[in-house]
Amino acid sequence: MDRYAVIGNPIGHSKSPQIHRMFGEQTGQPIAYEALLAPLDDFAGTLREFLAEGLGVNVTVPFKEQAWALVDQHTPAAERAGAVNTIQRLDDGRLLGDNTDGKGLVRDIQHNAGLALAGLKVLLVGAGGAARGVIQPLLAAGPSQLCIVNRTVSKAEELAALFADQGPISAAGFQWIEEPVDLIINATSASLAGDLPDISPNLIRPGHTWCYDMMYASEATAFNRWAAEQGAARCLDGLGMLVEQAAEAFLLWRGVRPDTAPVLKALR
Ligand code: ATR
């Protein structure tokens, strides 16, 4: 059976094996998919060992930037993202790196939730690797403005400069913006610690503004609880993004895009 894996540290909580098993059954392409814990100081060794036989891997925290540096070539989406979450071993043995996170996010917002991004004013909170990975696909969806806000403003400014040629992007500090926006996407790691980015509640126009936390948990995240308290029209978490980025990886590897709806339903 063709072998795939997700590599991370920690990795025990990963839903990817379950997701890809369902994709395989659904498409009639059963694949073997395992979760591999790489030592923090030897992602490269774990990757090399697995890909001696395996055909592809997903990469998760904290190895996406290392994966970017290790592959032989990048897809356009991965090139700018500076991070790789999907690797395919090509027929000649060379490694192709893709980043499907942003495509997954945009697909979840537009296709699953039904919010067209064209013409919207979007706020992206955070300027770390998670934010950088989704900027290009977000801009490609045609928002009227994509504003990166971050606790450390200089990092938001660096990202805005890096993607300036891709669309209407700007940078700001947390309390600089007070006007309501159409969509707020939380790409900070604050939710992991149950923390909230210190942004203004005025960004949310009750009954209008949508909020999306790229994190997910069995309970609503701190950010989504806060957003609901401010009257956000919809509060979405990152489970849909997880399933959609996995579907994009499956498409790259197997040439067929699985139907994500039943998989998302099973996971919920
Ligand atoms: P990731 O790869 O998950 O993006 P990262 O590159 O370490 O991780 O970036 C973490 C992001 O979350 C940064 O934007 C960080 O803000 P700073 O650049 O100012 O450090 C943000 N972040 C983490 N904890 C936060 C908190 N408690 N409040 C606000 N922002 C936070």
Boltz pocket constraint, residues with backbone or C-beta under 6 A from the ligand:
constraints:
  - pocket:
      binder: B
      contacts: [[A, 125], [A, 126], [A, 127], [A, 128], [A, 129], [A, 130], [A, 131], [A, 150], [A, 151], [A, 152], [A, 155], [A, 187], [A, 188], [A, 189], [A, 190], [A, 195], [A, 196], [A, 197], [A, 198]]
      max_distance: 6.0
